[in-house]
Amino acid sequence: MLTAFTRAFRTPDLRKKLLFTLGIIALFRLGSVLPTPGVHTENIALCLKDAQAGSSSNIYGMVQLFSGGALLKLSVFALGIMPYITASIILQLLVVVIPRLEALKKEGQAGQSKITQYTRYLTVGLAILQSTAFIALARSGQLFPGCQQDVLLDKDNVFSIVTMVLTMTAGTAVVMWLGEIITDRGVGNGMSILIFTQVIAVFPAELLRIAQTKGYFVFAVVMAVGIAMIALVVMVEQAQRRIPVQYAKRMVGRRMYGGTSTYIPLKVNQAGIIPVIFASSLLYLPQLVTTLFSNTQEEPNAIVQWINQNLVTGDTPVYMATFFLLIVFFTYFYVSITFNPVEVADNMKKYGGFIPGIRPGRPTAEYLSYVLSRLTAPGSLYLGLISMVPIVALALVGASQNFPFGGTSILIMVGVGLDTVKQIESQLQQRNYEGFLK
C-alpha cells in the first residue's frame, strides 16, 4: 500500500490528484467543526463532556459515526454523508421494484446519470427531514439526555430554526458535491473516501480517552485486538469463490471468436456493509417511537417500557440477538436483489458461455444460486460477529459509540482502503505499462 502511494507521488498527474483529494478532505473536515448559526457552542461542549462524546446517544449512533462526531456538535456538515448513503440504498431497492428505474439501469451511462440525479434529489429531501428531526431534539433537550444546558441560542425563534435546517441541508448538498469532484478530478471513490475520513476522525480522541481512563494495559489490549480484527477483515474481504466459465468458439463471418476462459468472482461478503446499515436503521425506529411517546405521555405504557428496557441500549441480550438476526436476514435479502443467477445464466448462454460440467440455462442458474447461498451463510455470520464488537467493547471497556475498532468502522476502513489502493495501482499501470514490442 505504501509503495503504491510512493510511486503515485512520483508521477506528476497522480501527485496533483492526490494533493487535490487531500485539499478537499481538509475542507470537508473544516465544515465538520464549523458550527451552524444559532448553536451555543460552549453549552454543547459542556454537554458533550458530560455525555462522554456521545456514549449515551445510542438512538443515532450510526449517523454520529458517519459524521465523524460532527452530529452532536450541530456543525454545518453535521449530517455528513449519511443522507446520500440512505438515498443510494433506497434507489437500489427501488430499481428492483419499479420497472421504469430498472429500464433506466439497462440504458447504460445515460440511464445511470438519470438515477444519480434522482439520488441527489432524494438526498436533499432526506437531509431536510433529518436536520429538522435533530434540531427538534436539540430544542426539546432530547439531543443530550440529562444535560440541562440550552444548546440553541434562541430555540423559540422560528427564523433561527429554519436557518439552521437550511444550513445543515446545504451542508449535505456541499458534501455530496465534494464527493463527486473527488471522483471526477481526484483519485476516485469520492463518497467512500469522505466516509473513510469521517470514520477515522474519531480514532485519536477515542484511543487517547481509553488510555487515560482505562490505563495503558487496556490500551495495548485494544490495539492488539484491533490489529487482529483488521487482518481478519482484510482476509475475508479479499476472499472470493471463482467459478470458471468457458466460452465456445464460433464463426462470425471469416473470423473465429470465443474459445476463452474466465471466471465469475463471488465474494464471501457479497453484501458489504449495507446489511449493518439496514439493521441499525431498523432498530432506530422503536427507539424513536419511545422518544415520541415519552414527550407526549406522562406515564409510558407496557410496550414502551419493554422497548426502553430491551431495545434502547446495546448491552441487553434482546438487543444483541435482534441486531445479529437482522444483519443475517438483510445479508441474504440484499444479496438476493443485487445478484440475479437467472440473469447471469441467460447472459452466459447468450454469448456462448458455460460452466464446465454444468449445462447452460436453468441448471447454471440453480448452480449459481446454490454456490451463492453457501457463500452468504458464512458472510452473514461474519458481518454479524464483526458488528457485535462495539457492543461488547461498550460493556467490557466502557467505550463510547465511537469505539475506534468497532465492526462498522473496520469494515469501512478496510473496504475503502483496498479500493483506493486498487484505483491508484490501476492508474499507475496505465501510465507505466510496457507493451510486448518494447
C-alpha positions, 0 to 999 in steps of 0.5 A: 500500500505504501509503495503504491502511494510512493510511486503515485507521488512520483508521477506528476498527474497522480501527485496533483490528484492526490494533493487535490483529494487531500485539499478537499478532505481538509475542507470537508473536515473544516465544515465538520467543526464549523458550527451552524448559526444559532448553536451555543457552542460552549453549552454543547461542549459542556454537554458533550463532556458530560455525555462522554462524546456521545456514549449515551446517544445510542438512538443515532449512533450510526449517523454520529459515526458517519459524521465523524462526531460532527452530529452532536456538535450541530456543525454545518456538515453535521449530517455528513454523508449519511443522507446520500448513503440512505438515498443510494440504498433506497434507489437500489431497492427501488430499481428492483421494484419499479420497472421504469428505474430498472429500464433506466439501469439497462440504458447504460451511462445515460440511464445511470446519470438519470438515477444519480440525479434522482439520488441527489434529489432524494438526498436533499429531501432526506437531509431536510427531514433529518436536520429538522428531526435533530434540531427538534431534539436539540430544542426539546433537550432530547439531543443530550439526555440529562444535560440541562444546558440550552444548546440553541441560542434562541430555540423559540425563534422560528427564523433561527430554526429554519436557518439552521435546517437550511444550513445543515441541508446545504451542508449535505448538498456541499458534501455530496458535491465534494464527493463527486469532484473527488471522483471526477478530478481526484483519485476516485471513490469520492463518497467512500473516501469522505466516509473513510475520513469521517470514520477515522476522525474519531480514532485519536480522541477515542484511543487517547480517552481509553488510555487515560481512563482505562490505563495503558494495559487496556490500551495495548489490549485494544490495539492488539485486538484491533490489529487482529480484527483488521487482518481478519477483515482484510482476509475475508474481504479479499476472499472470493469463490471463482467459478470458471466459465468457458466460452465456445468458439464460433464463426462470425463471418471469416473470423473465429471468436470465443474459445476463452476462459474466465471466471465469475468472482463471488465474494464471501461478503457479497453484501458489504456493509449495507446489511449493518446499515439496514439493521441499525436503521431498523432498530432506530425506529422503536427507539424513536417511537419511545422518544415520541411517546415519552414527550407526549405521555406522562406515564409510558405504557407496557410496550414502551417500557419493554422497548426502553428496557430491551431495545434502547441500549446495546448491552441487553441480550434482546438487543444483541440477538435482534441486531445479529438476526437482522444483519443475517436476514438483510445479508441474504435479502440484499444479496438476493436483489443485487445478484440475479443467477437467472440473469447471469445464466441467460447472459452466459448462454447468450454469448456462448458461455458455460460452466464446465460440467454444468449445462447452460440455462436453468441448471447454471442458474440453480448452480449459481444460486446454490454456490451463492447461498453457501457463500452468504451463510458464512458472510452473514455470520461474519458481518454479524460477529464483526458488528457485535464488537462495539457492543461488547467493547461498550460493556467490557471497556466502557467505550463510547459509540465511537469505539475506534475498532468497532465492526462498522468502522473496520469494515469501512476502513478496510473496504475503502482502503483496498479500493483506493489502493486498487484505483491508484495501482490501476492508474499507475499501470496505465501510465507505466505499462510496457507493451510486448514490442518494447 
